[in-house]
């Protein structure tokens, strides 16, 4: 069940929302599990200097029946340099709860960990975008500092894989994209560079921590 509402006023646009959800699973391997989730958020978009500057602070509150409550703030800022160019920046906290597989899965090669805690991360990004009739483009630099990262590890090849909140993963990179519009058609090109640096960990083998592309090129 979801509810969203917004209100335009002399200071800008205010928004609020709430969500309530329930999920359950019955599995021969994972057992019978249930999870309730409730969240609320509030934000306000300030429009200043003839609407050339927009500042949007916001905050979200989440409650999980099996992980407790957490609060996550965020901030978006944009500034128009002219009719076709805009500077932008954003920052905020995010999280990811463990899956039932992370928590309870078990077979000869894997053993879940019911004591796992959610991953959390602080991310920020700065960039510039251009918007013309036939050509749009964007360039940005992003950083993500994740902690309590969930990763399946093992000390030796003879042991079972087991997840734990082991690592801290620092990621930064460059994101470039452009799109051309002509004769009712669109040509899209994007490139992303990602550099990931894993914090110190005791386990000798890691399954997922650095499983990412370093260079990605997309043509559409």
C-alpha positions in Angstrom: 0.0 0.0 0.0 1.5 3.4 -1.1 0.4 7.0 -0.6 2.1 10.0 -2.2 1.1 13.7 -2.2 2.7 17.0 -3.3 1.8 20.6 -2.8 3.0 23.7 -4.7 3.4 26.9 -2.7 5.3 30.1 -2.9 8.5 28.4 -1.5 8.4 25.6 -4.1 7.0 22.1 -4.0 6.5 19.9 -0.9 6.2 16.2 -1.1 5.3 13.4 1.4 4.7 9.7 1.1 4.3 6.5 3.0 4.4 2.8 2.2 3.4 -0.4 4.0 4.4 -3.8 2.7 4.5 -7.4 3.8 6.4 -10.3 2.3 6.7 -14.0 3.2 8.3 -17.1 1.9 7.8 -20.9 2.5 10.8 -22.9 1.3 12.2 -26.4 1.8 15.7 -24.8 2.2 15.0 -21.3 3.6 12.1 -22.2 5.9 9.0 -20.1 6.6 9.8 -16.4 7.0 7.9 -13.2 7.2 8.9 -9.6 7.0 6.9 -6.3 7.5 8.2 -3.0 6.1 6.9 0.5 6.7 8.4 3.8 5.4 7.6 7.5 5.3 9.4 10.3 3.5 9.2 14.1 3.3 11.0 16.5 1.0 10.7 20.1 -0.2 12.0 21.5 -3.5 13.0 25.2 -3.0 13.0 27.2 -6.3 15.1 30.4 -6.0 16.6 33.1 -8.2 13.8 33.0 -10.8 13.8 29.2 -10.5 17.4 28.9 -11.7 18.5 27.4 -8.4 16.6 24.4 -7.0 17.5 22.8 -3.6 15.7 19.7 -2.4 16.4 18.3 1.0 14.6 15.2 2.1 14.5 12.5 4.7 13.2 8.9 4.8 12.3 6.7 7.7 12.2 2.9 7.3 11.2 0.2 9.8 11.8 -3.5 9.1 10.2 -6.0 11.5 13.4 -8.0 11.5 16.0 -5.2 11.3 14.6 -2.3 13.3 14.4 1.4 12.2 16.7 3.6 10.2 16.6 7.2 9.1 18.3 8.4 5.8 18.7 12.0 4.8 19.4 13.2 1.3 20.0 16.4 -0.7 19.7 17.4 -4.4 21.0 20.8 -5.8 20.7 22.1 -9.4 21.7 25.4 -10.9 20.8 26.5 -14.5 23.7 28.3 -16.3 21.3 29.2 -19.2 18.5 27.7 -21.2 20.6 24.7 -22.2 23.0 24.0 -19.4 22.6 22.9 -15.7 25.0 22.1 -12.9 23.8 19.4 -10.5 24.9 17.7 -7.3 23.3 15.2 -4.9 24.2 13.3 -1.8 22.5 10.9 0.5 22.5 7.6 2.5 21.2 4.3 1.2 20.9 0.8 2.5 20.2 -2.8 1.4 18.8 -5.5 3.7 20.1 -9.1 3.4 18.1 -11.4 1.2 16.6 -14.6 2.6 19.3 -16.5 0.7 22.0 -14.4 2.5 20.4 -15.2 5.9 19.2 -18.8 5.7 20.4 -20.7 2.6 22.4 -23.9 3.2 23.9 -26.6 1.0 27.2 -28.5 1.0 29.0 -25.4 -0.5 27.2 -22.5 1.2 26.0 -21.6 4.7 23.8 -18.6 5.3 24.3 -16.2 8.3 21.1 -15.2 10.3 23.1 -12.5 12.1 23.7 -10.4 9.1 23.0 -6.6 9.3 21.9 -4.3 6.4 24.5 -2.8 4.1 24.7 1.0 4.3 26.4 3.5 2.0 26.9 7.3 1.6 26.9 8.5 -2.0 27.5 11.8 -3.7 27.7 13.0 -7.3 28.5 16.3 -9.1 28.0 17.0 -12.8 26.8 19.1 -15.7 24.2 18.4 -18.3 23.2 20.0 -21.6 19.8 20.0 -23.2 19.2 21.2 -26.8 16.6 20.2 -29.3 18.7 17.6 -31.2 21.5 16.9 -28.7 21.5 16.1 -25.0 24.5 15.2 -22.9 25.6 14.7 -19.3 28.9 14.3 -17.5 29.3 13.5 -13.8 31.7 12.2 -11.2 30.3 9.9 -8.5 31.5 8.5 -5.2 30.0 5.7 -3.0 31.4 4.7 0.4 29.7 1.4 1.4 30.2 -0.2 4.8 28.9 -3.4 6.5 29.1 -4.7 2.9 27.5 -8.2 2.6 29.9 -10.6 0.9 30.2 -14.4 0.7 33.7 -15.3 1.7 35.7 -18.3 2.9 39.2 -18.7 4.3 40.2 -21.6 2.0 38.9 -23.5 -1.0 37.8 -26.5 1.2 35.4 -24.4 3.3 31.8 -23.4 2.7 31.0 -19.9 1.4 29.4 -17.8 4.2 28.1 -14.3 4.1 29.2 -11.7 6.6 29.3 -7.9 7.1 33.0 -7.9 6.4 34.1 -5.2 4.0 34.1 -1.5 3.3 34.0 -0.8 -0.4 35.0 2.6 -1.7 33.8 3.3 -5.3 34.3 6.3 -7.5 34.0 6.9 -11.2 33.0 8.9 -14.2 29.7 8.8 -16.1 29.3 10.2 -19.6 26.3 10.0 -21.9 25.0 11.7 -25.0 21.9 11.4 -27.2 21.2 12.7 -30.7 17.7 13.2 -32.0 17.1 13.3 -35.8 14.3 12.4 -38.2 12.2 10.9 -35.4 15.2 8.6 -34.4 17.5 8.6 -31.4 21.1 7.6 -31.1 22.4 7.1 -27.6 26.0 6.6 -26.4 27.2 6.2 -22.8 30.5 5.4 -21.1 31.1 4.6 -17.4 34.4 4.2 -15.6 34.3 2.6 -12.2 37.2 2.2 -9.7 36.5 0.1 -6.7 38.8 -0.3 -3.7 38.0 -2.9 -1.0 38.9 -2.3 2.6 41.0 -4.7 4.7 39.3 -8.1 5.3 40.5 -11.3 6.9 39.0 -13.8 4.5 41.2 -15.1 1.7 38.5 -15.6 -1.0 35.7 -13.2 -1.9 32.7 -14.0 -4.2 31.1 -10.6 -4.9 33.0 -7.7 -3.4 34.8 -6.6 -6.5 32.5 -8.1 -9.1 32.0 -5.0 -11.3 32.9 -3.7 -14.7 35.8 -1.2 -14.8 34.8 0.1 -18.2 31.3 0.0 -19.7 30.3 1.3 -23.1 26.6 1.3 -24.2 25.4 2.2 -27.7 21.7 2.4 -28.5 
